[in-house]
Amino acid sequence: MGELEKGIQVHDRIKRNRIQIDSFLRTALVDLYAKSGRIETALGKFEASPDKNLFTMGGTN
């Protein structure tokens, strides 16, 4: 759970600072939430992606 909490903190900082989320960062967020069992959150991030492609579907390994 420690890694998920760190990831959430980073995601919150991204939102607070209005950092542009590109396809690489969005894929990392989807991967973080999916691997942590937060499937609904991961799916929401994926669905919000304007540039879905094979790489965003596959996640980062």
Steps between C-alpha positions, in 0.01 A plus 500: 500500500793735547561527128134576431503779760814650343340476157185672622711778654680550168170498312356758742807720451457472122138614530577783745777638280291452184777303334411392146433125494636350180444145377809368683394644836137391448619145422709499819198614703279232345769242577544623859131482581439171315790320667385631837153354453330836441344382174221760489752784536729345238208456261395861555850625416507280191156609383597867547800456271454687174777297335422136575720259308667163529755633748246656737305176492806291584627707792860512614671183611 
